[in-house]
């Protein structure tokens, strides 16, 4: 969702609440190996314009469902996310937590997606992950072990 700076300044005194649904599915690429889908993202909260520093501060609550691949079975797992974050935008970057304003608008969608990537779990497990038996043991005889071993020649010399 894009907001113009003029619109934010104008509405700050009358209604500084934000409530919209964002579609972040376009940000999912093949580089994200474990995240395969995302539900529409519900964003709600308030914002404040700090006139002296020309900063825009958003206090947001973000809710969505991420569809991730199970770390064991590669089945799709739905992971609910519900978290709060504070985003700060400014024309002058003062620290690592301030996002730069480019032009006359603030686009929250890519920033919200980056916050989702930070908040999602590193791995997801499906309920079936513990039920599968992955304990198949493969035993190799000496000839098979030495066949592909790059150090097998050293072992034979001694």
GIURWO-V217111 format. One record per pair of residues at least 12 apart in sequence whose ideal C-beta (glycine too) atoms are under 10 Angstrom apart, sorted by sequence separation. I is the first residue (numbers start at 1). J is the second residue. If there is no record, write none. Layout:
i=(I;I)
j=(J;J)
//
This chain:
i=(25;26;46;47;66;67;87;89;99;25;45;46;47;65;66;89;24;25;45;46;65;66;3;23;24;25;43;44;45;46;64;65;66;99;22;23;24;25;44;45;64;65;1;3;23;24;43;44;45;63;64;65;89;21;22;23;43;44;63;64;89;1;21;22;42;43;44;62;63;64;87;89;1;21;22;42;43;62;63;1;20;21;22;41;42;43;61;62;87;1;20;21;41;42;61;62;89;19;20;21;40;41;60;61;62;19;20;39;40;41;60;61;87;18;19;39;40;41;59;60;87;18;19;38;39;59;60;85;17;18;19;38;39;58;59;60;85;87;17;18;37;38;39;58;59;87;16;17;18;37;38;57;58;16;17;36;37;38;57;58;85;15;16;35;36;37;56;57;58;84;85;16;34;35;36;56;57;83;16;34;35;36;55;56;57;83;85;12;34;35;55;56;81;85;12;33;34;53;54;55;56;81;83;11;12;13;32;33;34;54;55;83;12;34;53;54;55;82;83;11;24;28;50;53;54;81;8;10;12;28;37;39;45;53;55;81;1;8;9;18;22;24;34;36;41;42;45;47;48;49;50;81;8;18;36;37;38;39;45;53;57;58;79;1;9;16;18;19;21;22;24;25;39;43;45;47;79;16;18;21;34;38;55;56;3;5;12;35;77;9;53;56;79;55;77;78;9;54;77;8;58;60;64;76;77;78;5;64;75;77;8;56;58;62;66;71;75;76;77;5;60;62;66;71;72;75;77;60;64;68;71;72;73;74;75;77;3;58;62;66;68;70;71;72;73;75;58;62;66;68;69;70;71;72;73;75;3;60;64;66;68;69;70;71;73;74;64;68;70;72;73;62;67;68;69;70;72;73;66;68;70;71;72;73;47;70;73;72;47;73;72;43;43;41;41;43;41;41;41;38;41;38;8;35;27;35;38;26;27;5;26;24;27;28;32;35;3;5;22;23;24;27;34;22;26;27;34;20;24;25;32;34;20;24;27;34;35;18;22;24;27;34;22;24;24;22;5;7;8;5;6;7;8;4;5;6;7;4;5;2;3;4;5;2;3;4;2;3;2;3;1;2;3;1;2;1;2;1;1)
j=(37;38;58;59;78;79;99;101;111;38;58;59;60;78;79;102;38;39;59;60;79;80;18;38;39;40;58;59;60;61;79;80;81;114;38;39;40;41;60;61;80;81;18;20;40;41;60;61;62;80;81;82;106;39;40;41;61;62;81;82;107;20;40;41;61;62;63;81;82;83;106;108;21;41;42;62;63;82;83;22;41;42;43;62;63;64;82;83;108;23;42;43;63;64;83;84;111;42;43;44;63;64;83;84;85;43;44;63;64;65;84;85;111;43;44;64;65;66;84;85;112;44;45;64;65;85;86;111;44;45;46;65;66;85;86;87;112;114;45;46;65;66;67;86;87;115;45;46;47;66;67;86;87;46;47;66;67;68;87;88;115;46;47;66;67;68;87;88;89;115;116;48;66;67;68;88;89;115;49;67;68;69;88;89;90;116;118;46;68;69;89;90;115;119;47;68;69;88;89;90;91;116;118;47;48;49;68;69;70;90;91;119;49;71;90;91;92;119;120;49;62;66;88;91;92;119;47;49;51;67;76;78;84;92;94;120;41;48;49;58;62;64;74;76;81;82;85;87;88;89;90;121;49;59;77;78;79;80;86;94;98;99;120;43;51;58;60;61;63;64;66;67;81;85;87;89;121;59;61;64;77;81;98;99;47;49;56;79;121;54;98;101;124;101;123;124;56;101;124;56;106;108;112;124;125;126;54;113;124;126;58;106;108;112;116;121;125;126;127;56;111;113;117;122;123;126;128;112;116;120;123;124;125;126;127;129;56;111;115;119;121;123;124;125;126;128;112;116;120;122;123;124;125;126;127;129;58;115;119;121;123;124;125;126;128;129;120;124;126;128;129;119;124;125;126;127;129;130;124;126;128;129;130;131;106;129;132;132;108;134;134;108;109;108;109;112;112;113;115;113;116;116;89;116;109;117;120;109;110;89;110;109;112;113;117;120;89;91;108;109;110;113;120;109;113;114;121;108;112;113;120;122;109;113;116;123;124;108;112;114;117;124;113;116;117;116;101;104;105;103;104;105;106;103;104;105;106;104;105;103;104;105;106;104;105;106;105;106;106;107;106;107;108;107;108;108;109;109;112)
//
